[in-house]
Amino acid sequence: MIKGKKKVALTQENILKIISEYDIFKMYMPGNWQVNQLTHSPFREDKDPSFLISNRYGSLGYIDYGRTEYRGDCVHFVRQLFSLPSLDATLKKIDQDFGLGLSSGNPTGKYQQIIKDYKQPESIGKRYAKIQVQPKKFTKMDLDYWNLFYQDVSDLKRENIYSVAKIFLNKKRFSFDETQPCFGYFYEGDWKIYRPFESKKRKWLPNNVPITAMDGKDCIKDADIAFINKSKKDYMVIRKLLLTTCAVQNEGIACFSPENVKFLRDNSKRQILSFDSDAVGVKSSLQITDMFGFDYCNVPKKYLAEGINDWAGLAQKYDLNIIEKYLIDKQILI
């Protein structure tokens, strides 16, 4: 007869059979915070609370509205917080810190002492993070702003862009400078707020749009070229010249889910990535094109000296003709 303990695989599923998602956030998230209430980000200096741990999709997750690359589930939170190299390293850290014994085969019971000092949130499954927007008519200031990028009211309506009068986050009023333009991008029940004249950290706050949401998917059907931008505004500018264009949420690789990559490949013969022409944009372009075999075409670097690194900026400073000529030179437009 063989004796010994049955080995349990070190997986996220097996960890969550012993401790909860809340326990993991509670262990590693600093400060006093509550589920579904804004608090300060652990990833950066955050004077105004812009970090949320919520269960919008039925399980606990997090998002930093000031830096939306910081988002995911409880395990990804630990990985990002400690800059761990892999999922396996992250699971081992959680396993060891809680004394679960999955990787060693020797549980210490430490987790029982940890979780006895607090109560699990009640009815957590019935609550979720929610953004509500009260739209208003576009003002002259709103339309003047979009006209800089060759967009009119019909373009804004087509792309589900609204002028915002009020914002509510979990039914609480979210304050912003109402003397400046504020727009809401609507995605099937979710909102991405865009305040073009706010600081970089607060320009896109709040935002609960999934990182994998794409603009312009309807344009990519049996296309020769799928021209992939990193923002809705760039996509709208390029669409004035090339219909088979789309956009992801930012320059992060997380935007390119297996489903999105398959969609692009199935619906176009050639995929061309177009991110910013600055160092960060180029680095992301190279990483993503190497991974998926895409081509890329960014704004010429010569415009960086003028502070221009994307298509919207180029259209604003010059006009659409200069973009058209460049795309023809690159044999993207014929």
Helices and strands as residue ranges (DSSP letters): H 12-15, H 21-28, E 51-54, E 61-64, E 71-73, H 74-81, H 87-98, H 110-115, G 124-126, E 131-136, H 140-147, H 153-158, E 161-169, E 172-174, E 183-187, E 190-194, G 217-219, E 223-229, H 232-239, E 245-247, G 253-255, H 258-267, E 268-274, H 279-292, E 295-296, G 301-306, H 311-317, H 320-329
